[in-house]
Amino acid sequence: MSYQHERSQRHPLPNAGRVEDFTAPFLWTAGLLLFVVLFAIWAAYGMATVLILSALADVLLKRRR
């Protein structure tokens, strides 16, 4: 049984080949997860550890650019 005939008569969907931009939702989710992780580290190890980790992450991210 061949379905080639059915496929050839279908019209393409609107906006076929385009992908929605999920940059803003990703950044919001990443920010929220970062907040939760830093809050958990603060609760477990204290504010000094969070400040050191944040400063270290800031330095490492600046080097990669």
Secondary structure, DSSP 8 states (H G I E B T S, - for coil): ---HHHHHH----TTTT-----HHHHHHHHHHHHHHHHHHHHHHH-HHHHHHHHHHHHHHHHHH-
